[in-house]
Amino acid sequence: MKKNRQGKRNHYRRKKREEVDIHEKTYSNVLTRMIDKYEPDDEDWMGFKLSNNNAYTFHHIRERRAGGKEEMENGAILTRFAHQFLNYLDLHNKRAYNDYQAIFRQINKNKGPIPDDLLEDIYGMMLDIFYYNDYRISNRELDYYEPFTDARPKTLIKK
């Protein structure tokens, strides 16, 4: 028996890791349906870029611990770093957190790809947070998350 266990262990060690295409990741059924419905185009609902180390996650608008279910009407498509940043905002800046939650609810009411006026709201929030720091978030936190955001707000500043 030890020989078989050892053989299996070595087999797993010898397996080579394959590169994973970010578009072929396996998500929950609800998140997959949301991606198909809202067509996020390689960025999440907070403007963070999708990448191999920053995959999509499902955000509960009404938290699970408060009875929120994993269903499309209660969800938002966020990348891992956006989700971490939103959790940071939940603890340290309720005003910014609630503003994002309001945008997520509005996106879900539209039941389709994000309209331009909501995209402007999202990028406006990014400008307020990452460039003007209207919400007074610690610079250390902003410096950590900024590389994962989309570059579009920078072009909005130049206009």
C-alpha positions as CSV (number, residue, x, y, z in Angstrom):
1,M,0.0,0.0,0.0
2,K,2.8,2.5,0.8
3,K,4.2,1.9,-2.7
4,N,0.9,2.9,-4.3
5,R,0.6,6.0,-2.2
6,Q,4.1,7.0,-2.9
7,G,3.5,6.4,-6.6
8,K,0.4,8.6,-6.6
9,R,2.3,11.3,-4.7
10,N,5.1,11.3,-7.3
11,H,2.6,11.4,-10.1
12,Y,1.0,14.6,-8.8
13,R,4.4,16.2,-8.3
14,R,5.4,15.4,-11.9
15,K,2.3,17.0,-13.4
16,K,3.2,20.2,-15.1
17,R,1.1,23.3,-14.4
18,E,-0.7,24.5,-17.5
19,E,-1.3,28.1,-18.2
20,V,-4.9,29.1,-17.6
21,D,-6.6,31.5,-20.0
22,I,-8.5,34.1,-18.0
23,H,-11.5,33.6,-20.3
24,E,-11.7,29.9,-19.5
25,K,-11.8,30.0,-15.7
26,T,-14.6,28.1,-14.1
27,Y,-17.0,30.3,-12.1
28,S,-20.1,29.6,-10.2
29,N,-23.3,29.1,-12.2
30,V,-24.7,32.5,-11.1
31,L,-21.4,34.4,-11.9
32,T,-21.2,32.7,-15.3
33,R,-24.7,33.7,-16.1
34,M,-24.0,37.3,-14.9
35,I,-20.9,37.5,-17.1
36,D,-22.9,36.3,-20.1
37,K,-25.7,38.8,-19.4
38,Y,-23.7,41.9,-18.5
39,E,-20.7,41.3,-20.9
40,P,-18.1,43.0,-18.6
41,D,-15.4,43.2,-21.4
42,D,-12.3,42.4,-19.3
43,E,-13.1,44.7,-16.4
44,D,-15.4,44.5,-13.4
45,W,-18.1,46.8,-12.1
46,M,-15.6,48.9,-10.2
47,G,-13.3,49.4,-13.2
48,F,-10.6,46.9,-12.1
49,K,-8.9,45.0,-14.9
50,L,-9.4,41.2,-15.3
51,S,-6.1,39.3,-15.5
52,N,-4.7,35.9,-14.7
53,N,-4.0,36.9,-11.0
54,N,-7.2,39.0,-10.7
55,A,-10.1,36.8,-11.7
56,Y,-13.8,37.6,-11.4
57,T,-15.6,37.0,-8.1
58,F,-19.3,37.2,-7.0
59,H,-20.1,40.1,-4.6
60,H,-23.2,39.8,-2.5
61,I,-24.9,43.2,-2.5
62,R,-27.0,42.1,0.5
63,E,-24.5,40.1,2.5
64,R,-24.8,36.4,3.0
65,R,-24.7,36.8,6.8
66,A,-27.7,39.2,6.5
67,G,-29.7,36.6,4.4
68,G,-28.5,37.6,1.0
69,K,-28.6,34.8,-1.6
70,E,-26.3,34.1,-4.5
71,E,-28.6,35.2,-7.2
72,M,-28.2,37.6,-10.1
73,E,-30.3,40.3,-8.6
74,N,-28.2,40.3,-5.5
75,G,-24.8,40.2,-7.1
76,A,-22.0,42.3,-8.7
77,I,-19.2,41.1,-10.9
78,L,-15.9,42.1,-9.2
79,T,-12.4,41.0,-9.6
80,R,-10.5,39.7,-6.6
81,F,-8.6,42.9,-5.9
82,A,-11.8,45.0,-6.4
83,H,-13.6,42.7,-3.9
84,Q,-10.8,43.1,-1.4
85,F,-10.9,46.9,-1.9
86,L,-14.7,47.0,-1.5
87,N,-14.3,45.0,1.8
88,Y,-11.7,47.5,2.9
89,L,-14.2,50.3,2.1
90,D,-16.9,48.5,4.0
91,L,-14.8,48.6,7.2
92,H,-13.1,52.0,6.8
93,N,-15.2,54.2,4.5
94,K,-19.0,53.5,4.6
95,R,-19.8,56.4,2.4
96,A,-17.7,55.1,-0.5
97,Y,-18.9,51.6,0.1
98,N,-22.6,52.6,0.0
99,D,-22.0,54.7,-3.2
100,Y,-20.7,51.6,-4.9
101,Q,-23.5,49.5,-3.6
102,A,-26.0,52.0,-5.1
103,I,-24.3,51.7,-8.5
104,F,-24.4,47.9,-8.3
105,R,-28.2,48.0,-7.6
106,Q,-28.7,50.3,-10.5
107,I,-26.8,48.1,-12.9
108,N,-28.9,45.1,-11.8
109,K,-32.1,47.1,-12.4
110,N,-31.1,47.6,-16.0
111,K,-30.7,43.8,-16.5
112,G,-28.2,44.1,-19.4
113,P,-24.8,45.5,-20.4
114,I,-23.8,48.5,-18.3
115,P,-25.1,51.7,-19.9
116,D,-22.8,54.7,-20.6
117,D,-24.3,56.9,-17.7
118,L,-23.5,54.2,-15.2
119,L,-20.0,53.7,-16.7
120,E,-19.5,57.4,-16.1
121,D,-20.6,57.0,-12.5
122,I,-18.1,54.1,-12.0
123,Y,-15.2,56.1,-13.5
124,G,-16.3,59.2,-11.6
125,M,-16.0,57.1,-8.4
126,M,-12.6,55.9,-9.5
127,L,-11.5,59.5,-10.1
128,D,-12.9,60.6,-6.7
129,I,-11.1,57.7,-4.9
130,F,-7.8,57.2,-6.8
131,Y,-7.0,60.6,-8.1
132,Y,-8.8,63.3,-6.0
133,N,-9.1,61.1,-2.9
134,D,-12.4,62.8,-2.0
135,Y,-13.2,59.9,0.3
136,R,-10.0,60.4,2.3
137,I,-8.8,56.8,2.0
138,S,-5.2,56.0,3.2
139,N,-2.6,56.5,0.5
140,R,-1.1,53.2,1.3
141,E,-4.3,51.4,0.4
142,L,-4.7,53.4,-2.8
143,D,-1.1,52.7,-3.9
144,Y,-1.7,49.0,-3.4
145,Y,-4.9,48.8,-5.5
146,E,-4.3,51.4,-8.2
147,P,-2.2,49.2,-10.5
148,F,-5.2,46.8,-10.9
149,T,-7.6,49.6,-12.0
150,D,-8.3,50.4,-15.6
151,A,-6.4,53.3,-17.2
152,R,-9.6,55.1,-18.5
153,P,-10.0,57.5,-15.6
154,K,-6.5,59.0,-16.5
155,T,-7.8,59.9,-19.9
156,L,-10.9,61.5,-18.4
157,I,-8.6,63.8,-16.4
158,K,-6.9,65.1,-19.6
159,K,-10.2,66.2,-21.2
